[in-house]
Amino acid sequence: MLPVNLAVVDAAHLVRILGPLSTPLLVDCGALPSQRTQGICFLVSQLLILRRSGATVWLRNASPVLRHCLQDLKLSAFFSFTD
């Protein structure tokens, strides 16, 4: 599993560098600077870019707000959660 810090690297840039992603990615959501609405929207867009590239995305330390947003958007099935 490859750790990814979305606070440091843009998902689209990561996909351009690595190409199609077959390695599972681990995103530590607890390390992200903003977990408020705008930060969540940006994070969801970044996660969808990673998923579109074919990557399996694991979310560690996902806040209840993030989990709720993913459920409301019917996206929670696209990501795996770990603590």
mmCIF file of the C-alpha atoms, coordinates in Angstrom:
data_MODEL
# 
_entry.id   MODEL 
# 
loop_
_atom_site.group_PDB 
_atom_site.id 
_atom_site.type_symbol 
_atom_site.label_atom_id 
_atom_site.label_alt_id 
_atom_site.label_comp_id 
_atom_site.label_asym_id 
_atom_site.label_entity_id 
_atom_site.label_seq_id 
_atom_site.pdbx_PDB_ins_code 
_atom_site.Cartn_x 
_atom_site.Cartn_y 
_atom_site.Cartn_z 
_atom_site.occupancy 
_atom_site.B_iso_or_equiv 
_atom_site.pdbx_formal_charge 
_atom_site.auth_seq_id 
_atom_site.auth_comp_id 
_atom_site.auth_asym_id 
_atom_site.auth_atom_id 
_atom_site.pdbx_PDB_model_num 
ATOM 1  C CA . MET A 1 1  ? 0.000   0.000  0.000   1.00 0.00 ? 1  MET A CA 1 
ATOM 2  C CA . LEU A 1 2  ? 1.386   3.375  -1.028  1.00 0.00 ? 2  LEU A CA 1 
ATOM 3  C CA . PRO A 1 3  ? 0.842   6.256  1.455   1.00 0.00 ? 3  PRO A CA 1 
ATOM 4  C CA . VAL A 1 4  ? -0.373  9.467  -0.189  1.00 0.00 ? 4  VAL A CA 1 
ATOM 5  C CA . ASN A 1 5  ? -0.470  12.902 1.416   1.00 0.00 ? 5  ASN A CA 1 
ATOM 6  C CA . LEU A 1 6  ? -3.067  14.929 -0.509  1.00 0.00 ? 6  LEU A CA 1 
ATOM 7  C CA . ALA A 1 7  ? -2.026  18.034 1.448   1.00 0.00 ? 7  ALA A CA 1 
ATOM 8  C CA . VAL A 1 8  ? 1.308   17.928 -0.382  1.00 0.00 ? 8  VAL A CA 1 
ATOM 9  C CA . VAL A 1 9  ? 0.628   16.379 -3.800  1.00 0.00 ? 9  VAL A CA 1 
ATOM 10 C CA . ASP A 1 10 ? -2.224  17.014 -6.207  1.00 0.00 ? 10 ASP A CA 1 
ATOM 11 C CA . ALA A 1 11 ? -4.015  13.792 -7.237  1.00 0.00 ? 11 ALA A CA 1 
ATOM 12 C CA . ALA A 1 12 ? -3.957  14.671 -10.957 1.00 0.00 ? 12 ALA A CA 1 
ATOM 13 C CA . HIS A 1 13 ? -0.206  15.294 -10.766 1.00 0.00 ? 13 HIS A CA 1 
ATOM 14 C CA . LEU A 1 14 ? 0.284   11.977 -8.968  1.00 0.00 ? 14 LEU A CA 1 
ATOM 15 C CA . VAL A 1 15 ? -1.642  10.142 -11.694 1.00 0.00 ? 15 VAL A CA 1 
ATOM 16 C CA . ARG A 1 16 ? 0.432   11.859 -14.407 1.00 0.00 ? 16 ARG A CA 1 
ATOM 17 C CA . ILE A 1 17 ? 3.667   10.781 -12.674 1.00 0.00 ? 17 ILE A CA 1 
ATOM 18 C CA . LEU A 1 18 ? 2.676   7.214  -11.815 1.00 0.00 ? 18 LEU A CA 1 
ATOM 19 C CA . GLY A 1 19 ? 0.318   6.457  -14.698 1.00 0.00 ? 19 GLY A CA 1 
ATOM 20 C CA . PRO A 1 20 ? -2.501  3.967  -14.160 1.00 0.00 ? 20 PRO A CA 1 
ATOM 21 C CA . LEU A 1 21 ? -2.485  3.057  -10.480 1.00 0.00 ? 21 LEU A CA 1 
ATOM 22 C CA . SER A 1 22 ? -2.756  -0.619 -9.600  1.00 0.00 ? 22 SER A CA 1 
ATOM 23 C CA . THR A 1 23 ? -1.196  -0.294 -6.140  1.00 0.00 ? 23 THR A CA 1 
ATOM 24 C CA . PRO A 1 24 ? -3.672  0.420  -3.329  1.00 0.00 ? 24 PRO A CA 1 
ATOM 25 C CA . LEU A 1 25 ? -3.283  3.943  -1.979  1.00 0.00 ? 25 LEU A CA 1 
ATOM 26 C CA . LEU A 1 26 ? -3.568  4.907  1.689   1.00 0.00 ? 26 LEU A CA 1 
ATOM 27 C CA . VAL A 1 27 ? -4.746  8.468  2.345   1.00 0.00 ? 27 VAL A CA 1 
ATOM 28 C CA . ASP A 1 28 ? -4.395  9.609  5.967   1.00 0.00 ? 28 ASP A CA 1 
ATOM 29 C CA . CYS A 1 29 ? -7.303  12.039 6.250   1.00 0.00 ? 29 CYS A CA 1 
ATOM 30 C CA . GLY A 1 30 ? -6.253  13.019 9.768   1.00 0.00 ? 30 GLY A CA 1 
ATOM 31 C CA . ALA A 1 31 ? -3.154  14.712 8.331   1.00 0.00 ? 31 ALA A CA 1 
ATOM 32 C CA . LEU A 1 32 ? -5.183  16.990 6.055   1.00 0.00 ? 32 LEU A CA 1 
ATOM 33 C CA . PRO A 1 33 ? -5.283  20.647 7.106   1.00 0.00 ? 33 PRO A CA 1 
ATOM 34 C CA . SER A 1 34 ? -8.980  21.387 6.527   1.00 0.00 ? 34 SER A CA 1 
ATOM 35 C CA . GLN A 1 35 ? -11.908 19.098 7.230   1.00 0.00 ? 35 GLN A CA 1 
ATOM 36 C CA . ARG A 1 36 ? -14.586 21.766 6.782   1.00 0.00 ? 36 ARG A CA 1 
ATOM 37 C CA . THR A 1 37 ? -16.983 21.951 3.847   1.00 0.00 ? 37 THR A CA 1 
ATOM 38 C CA . GLN A 1 38 ? -14.620 23.457 1.251   1.00 0.00 ? 38 GLN A CA 1 
ATOM 39 C CA . GLY A 1 39 ? -11.804 21.171 2.343   1.00 0.00 ? 39 GLY A CA 1 
ATOM 40 C CA . ILE A 1 40 ? -14.091 18.147 2.137   1.00 0.00 ? 40 ILE A CA 1 
ATOM 41 C CA . CYS A 1 41 ? -15.227 19.129 -1.389  1.00 0.00 ? 41 CYS A CA 1 
ATOM 42 C CA . PHE A 1 42 ? -11.615 19.430 -2.512  1.00 0.00 ? 42 PHE A CA 1 
ATOM 43 C CA . LEU A 1 43 ? -10.697 16.136 -0.857  1.00 0.00 ? 43 LEU A CA 1 
ATOM 44 C CA . VAL A 1 44 ? -13.615 14.301 -2.498  1.00 0.00 ? 44 VAL A CA 1 
ATOM 45 C CA . SER A 1 45 ? -12.592 15.632 -5.910  1.00 0.00 ? 45 SER A CA 1 
ATOM 46 C CA . GLN A 1 46 ? -9.008  14.457 -5.312  1.00 0.00 ? 46 GLN A CA 1 
ATOM 47 C CA . LEU A 1 47 ? -10.217 11.013 -4.213  1.00 0.00 ? 47 LEU A CA 1 
ATOM 48 C CA . LEU A 1 48 ? -12.367 10.690 -7.324  1.00 0.00 ? 48 LEU A CA 1 
ATOM 49 C CA . ILE A 1 49 ? -9.376  11.520 -9.528  1.00 0.00 ? 49 ILE A CA 1 
ATOM 50 C CA . LEU A 1 50 ? -7.433  8.718  -7.864  1.00 0.00 ? 50 LEU A CA 1 
ATOM 51 C CA . ARG A 1 51 ? -10.356 6.287  -8.280  1.00 0.00 ? 51 ARG A CA 1 
ATOM 52 C CA . ARG A 1 52 ? -10.755 7.215  -11.954 1.00 0.00 ? 52 ARG A CA 1 
ATOM 53 C CA . SER A 1 53 ? -7.106  6.275  -12.489 1.00 0.00 ? 53 SER A CA 1 
ATOM 54 C CA . GLY A 1 54 ? -7.961  2.741  -11.372 1.00 0.00 ? 54 GLY A CA 1 
ATOM 55 C CA . ALA A 1 55 ? -6.541  2.959  -7.864  1.00 0.00 ? 55 ALA A CA 1 
ATOM 56 C CA . THR A 1 56 ? -8.037  1.301  -4.829  1.00 0.00 ? 56 THR A CA 1 
ATOM 57 C CA . VAL A 1 57 ? -8.190  4.041  -2.194  1.00 0.00 ? 57 VAL A CA 1 
ATOM 58 C CA . TRP A 1 58 ? -8.081  3.361  1.539   1.00 0.00 ? 58 TRP A CA 1 
ATOM 59 C CA . LEU A 1 59 ? -8.969  6.218  3.876   1.00 0.00 ? 59 LEU A CA 1 
ATOM 60 C CA . ARG A 1 60 ? -7.375  6.301  7.317   1.00 0.00 ? 60 ARG A CA 1 
ATOM 61 C CA . ASN A 1 61 ? -8.686  8.555  10.101  1.00 0.00 ? 61 ASN A CA 1 
ATOM 62 C CA . ALA A 1 62 ? -11.659 9.726  8.034   1.00 0.00 ? 62 ALA A CA 1 
ATOM 63 C CA . SER A 1 63 ? -13.679 12.209 10.052  1.00 0.00 ? 63 SER A CA 1 
ATOM 64 C CA . PRO A 1 64 ? -17.392 11.645 10.647  1.00 0.00 ? 64 PRO A CA 1 
ATOM 65 C CA . VAL A 1 65 ? -18.038 14.676 8.403   1.00 0.00 ? 65 VAL A CA 1 
ATOM 66 C CA . LEU A 1 66 ? -16.093 13.114 5.513   1.00 0.00 ? 66 LEU A CA 1 
ATOM 67 C CA . ARG A 1 67 ? -17.823 9.749  5.966   1.00 0.00 ? 67 ARG A CA 1 
ATOM 68 C CA . HIS A 1 68 ? -21.221 11.460 6.045   1.00 0.00 ? 68 HIS A CA 1 
ATOM 69 C CA . CYS A 1 69 ? -20.436 13.459 2.888   1.00 0.00 ? 69 CYS A CA 1 
ATOM 70 C CA . LEU A 1 70 ? -19.324 10.335 1.034   1.00 0.00 ? 70 LEU A CA 1 
ATOM 71 C CA . GLN A 1 71 ? -22.512 8.549  2.122   1.00 0.00 ? 71 GLN A CA 1 
ATOM 72 C CA . ASP A 1 72 ? -24.713 11.482 1.045   1.00 0.00 ? 72 ASP A CA 1 
ATOM 73 C CA . LEU A 1 73 ? -22.994 11.571 -2.339  1.00 0.00 ? 73 LEU A CA 1 
ATOM 74 C CA . LYS A 1 74 ? -23.394 7.783  -2.671  1.00 0.00 ? 74 LYS A CA 1 
ATOM 75 C CA . LEU A 1 75 ? -19.595 7.449  -2.926  1.00 0.00 ? 75 LEU A CA 1 
ATOM 76 C CA . SER A 1 76 ? -18.761 5.542  0.262   1.00 0.00 ? 76 SER A CA 1 
ATOM 77 C CA . ALA A 1 77 ? -18.785 2.210  -1.611  1.00 0.00 ? 77 ALA A CA 1 
ATOM 78 C CA . PHE A 1 78 ? -15.886 3.428  -3.772  1.00 0.00 ? 78 PHE A CA 1 
ATOM 79 C CA . PHE A 1 79 ? -13.508 3.779  -0.814  1.00 0.00 ? 79 PHE A CA 1 
ATOM 80 C CA . SER A 1 80 ? -12.345 1.513  1.999   1.00 0.00 ? 80 SER A CA 1 
ATOM 81 C CA . PHE A 1 81 ? -11.934 2.791  5.526   1.00 0.00 ? 81 PHE A CA 1 
ATOM 82 C CA . THR A 1 82 ? -9.325  1.923  8.136   1.00 0.00 ? 82 THR A CA 1 
ATOM 83 C CA . ASP A 1 83 ? -8.388  3.474  11.479  1.00 0.00 ? 83 ASP A CA 1 
# 
